[in-house]
Amino acid sequence: MVSCLLISARMPDHISSTIVAHLASSTASPVDITRVDKKLFTQIVQAQGSWAAPMDEQLVRYASQLAQSKSKGMIELSPPEFVVKSELLDRYPLLENVREADVRARFVILQELNRRLAHCIEFIDMSDGGRSPGAASMNANDGSELGGWSIGSRLRRMSHVIFPDAKARLVEAALDASFIEHQHPFSMQLDNTKAFQM
């Protein structure tokens, strides 16, 4: 899923089916993917090819604002709660001419990525040691160069689509790992803005 978003490739069908099922659902909880509307499935797959990183950045900022107004985390928003308000879109010009259904579908895709990521992000090595030896010589335009070969290096390149909810898990895991019993306590001050940047 990470690689597909990074190079704007088609998602595997089982993931696309999950997205369509979430869109048809009224909750953010797990859904039945066996009853997927084929027309909606096709529309979503076709529409996702036109998304670019700057659009995703604006979408995540919009979703963050919407989630805050509802006092929820971005992962917790259900598809019906994700309403595209025209007065808010003035601040997000790249989303103005995109169909509401496509904006909602893209949000659900990013939400699914973050839902899955929240369960495992603390186990991913985010260090910069993941460059493959021949990566620098590969052509960046042919799709074979995705940056470093590791999941961590790819996630760092996609930090603009990782929700604060998922990033918080990484920070919590780092703090838990740094706790040593029977040592003198020390104080630490975290800058949330810097802590959530990858």
C-alpha positions, 0 to 999 in steps of 0.5 A: 500500500505504501509503495502504491501511494508513493508512485501513484500505482493501482492498489491491490484489489483486496485493499480497494475493495476494503476502501469501497466497503468503508465508503458504503459503510456508516462507521469507521469499524471493520466492514464486509468486503464481499459485497462491493459495488463494482461501479463504485470500485471502478470509479475509485480505482480510476480517480486515484491515478490523478492524485499527487503529493501536494493534493494529499497534503492539503487533504490531510490538513483539511481532514485534520481541521474537520476531525478537530471540529468533531473532537475526534482523531482522523482515524476515527472519522466515519465516511459520512462524517467526512463532509467536504464543506465548500467554505473550507475548501477555499483554503485548499485550492488543489481540492476545489475542482475534485469531485466530493466522492473522489476526495472522500475516497482518497481520505478513506484510502489514507485512513486505511493506510493509517489504520494499518500503520497504527498497529505496526509503526512502532516496529518499523525501523525509521533510520536512514540505513535503508538505501540499496547500493544501486539506488543512486544510479537508478532512473527516478522517472521509471518507477524503479527508484522509490528512495531507500528500499526499506519501509521506513525510508518510504514512510519518511517520504510519505510523512505528509499522509501519516496522521498524527494518530499514527505518529503518536504511536511511534512517539509513545513507543519510543518513550516506553522504550526509553524508560528504565526502572530504578533510575532517577527520574528526569524531565523531558519537554516535547515539541509536538510539531517537531515530534510529529515530523518524520 
